[in-house]
Amino acid sequence: MTRQYAELHRPQFHFTAAKNWLNDPNGLVFCDGVWHLFFQHNAQATVWGEMTWGHAISRDLLHWQQLEHALYPDAMGTMFSGSAVVDHDNTAGFGPGTLLAFYTAAGSQVSPAKPFTQCLAYSTDGGYQWTKFHDNPVVDWIEDDNRDPKVIWHAASKQWVMALYLADDRYALLVSTNAQRWRQIQEVVLANDTECPDFFPLPDESGVERWILWSASGRYLVGSFDGRKFEPLTPLQVSESGFNGYAAQTWSNAPDGRCVQISWMAGGLYPEMPFNQQLSIPVELKLKGTGASAVLTRQPVAELNALRGKALVHTNRRISPGKPFTADTKARLFDVSFTVSTGSSKALYVMVRGQTLAFDWAEANLNLVNGRPHKLGLAEQSVRLPTKPGCAAQLSCRLIVDLTSIEVFINDGEVSASFCYLPDAHTDPLVLYGSGDAQTLEHLALFELRSIFEQ
Ligand code: FRU
């Protein structure tokens, strides 16, 4: 039998459950030097079902230790997605510094039927043991399968704010001063989206605090929030694009003002593996620009650099049909950044372990050829490139490649996209070739990465 974590398709620096199914990241909270990661887990099978909160911890956002499951299904239902916070001011009365987790109890369709409600659990030992609140639910059923409470402290108005998914493409904001009694203050539409909201502040480039309302398929509004009303300043924009990024959540209580997010890479295939599904690499979010032109950027956390090994650099290579560029590496895990001047070429094909990422300059989009879109009917499937169709441009791109995933960050994270893949036939793990006129690979730097399971 293959050693655990050394299986053929086991991601080597992305989080996977030791065994069985996982989906959304839940309850992300930093406490006493530890990044807690809870996750939707079917502890019994490699398919979705019987939702339980799995639990893992890390000190560097890379090396994870899976612990005992934190929340098990009960008479109110299975444990759907939610969030966690540190109650520094003891608003809930369980003691200062208690961790509070908010989750959806997914009710029951069999008699006696029970609706979806929002519940509270708390931990007085820094996130290891959890007790469900004796008077759950803390938010009664509102409508349909309302779910996925994401809670944050709003310091200016001294209250907790909960973003909650209601139904269709409608979300609610609720507030509470004690984390137990909640009052709805607003309903917000995130057009054509569903599930897993996130709501968090970030300073814009002029230092003004803005609030981001985020939906499961990686789209967001930037606005202002005064504790009473969220006022969007921007239209709905796409942040995490690509076929597989879903249900992202940010850590609460993160140190040094950091805003760190992780997503489920929904829909990847892991044939014959004891586990199913993986999470993304954690990314750091920043707000670029100001006011109505504010956009989020996503960049892999700097901690990832600790896995870098052998490096190679190439400059000024012309790529033309029949003249591909082949990187001098046999690595299966790598972090590669390149800058390309497109000239009047049509497309650039970046072949990663036999799978093709197609940068279509003429159409200004990016696709994983033969990839399997998970976000059907939601966000745009192909990735919009920051170039104008048919125009010469210079574009910088970073790819983070693990055994079953490629994450793309363009122009310092202004565009980002997540893709799952399985390797196909190949000799060289990274080959770039073009279509149409020649283009120039101005600079390419590749770092081979070590596995987190290497001693
Ligand atoms: C999103 C989601 C959530 C729900 C959970 C159930 O992927 O459907 O809305 O809480 O997964 O596992």
Residues whose N, C-alpha, C, O or C-beta is under 5 A from the ligand:
A	BS01	FRU	D24 Q40 M51 F80 S81 R147 D148 E195 C196 A247
